[in-house]
């Protein structure tokens, strides 16, 4: 096949190749402005005091903001002071440019360049490349493999964010951050997920398949539509199609293909919001980077 199992495509072709490597576009695009949202996904304005003014983010008994930023990995305190003075830091949705501001990192929300900082060191979020034939649960009454084998090395009690069905593999998030998990699974936040779908297609994928997925197919529990869909590879026997959608109904991708007459032989989730599966081995886990986590939290209004 011309595409690997995670949807990557081989380069090259009759047109030749450039001596200069192409710059890969970043998967992380920070929001232009912080948009705090409540649990239902509705926008929330910064809190105001009885006089109608935004509250002062300074906490007299708090920790210096530049020290908090330095500990979070934004360089020296001098570099963090530059971040602050240039207006790139928000506390509880309010831009802070004054030096010497003190905050309570356990209760106040800090964004840098639109990305949320997770300052609670007790919180942990992992990426798991879930193998096939593993139940998306912490236990299984039928005795099948479950997720506990992938969380045993961590002292925190982690839970899965959403599910992948028994035969589907790929990206699954594990976290002990209940608010983040709630927002990632709540339909109002419309977090996109990308899947690579393999199926038998003698003669190649039919031309109308991708169009049908984009325009919507009728399922027994209502219509379903892909936000994006494209053919990644085909060799006359099999085809690989990449599908992106924000719905989370049970087995929705498999059912969308089945409605068009195709049974998937492999299904892999490769992305949730800004988080990519990448080259993580099957059964492997890794902790989200600060950049990934911050972008993910900002996407769901945290």
Secondary structure, 3 states (H helix, E strand, C coil): CCECCCCCECCCCCCCCCCCCCCCCCCCCCCCCCCCECCCCCECCCCECCCCCECCCCCCCCEEHHHHHHHCCCCCHHHHHHHHHCCCEEECCEECCCCCCEECCCCCCEEECCEECCCCCCCCEEEEEECCCCCCCCCCCCCCCCCHHHHCCCCCCCEEECCCCCCCEEEEEEECCHHHHHHHHCHHHCCCEEEEEEEECCCCCCHHHHHHHHHCEEECCEEECCCEEEEEEECCCEEEEEEEECCCCCCHHHHHHHHCCCCEEEEEEEEECCEECCCCCCCCEEECCHHHHHHHHHHCCC
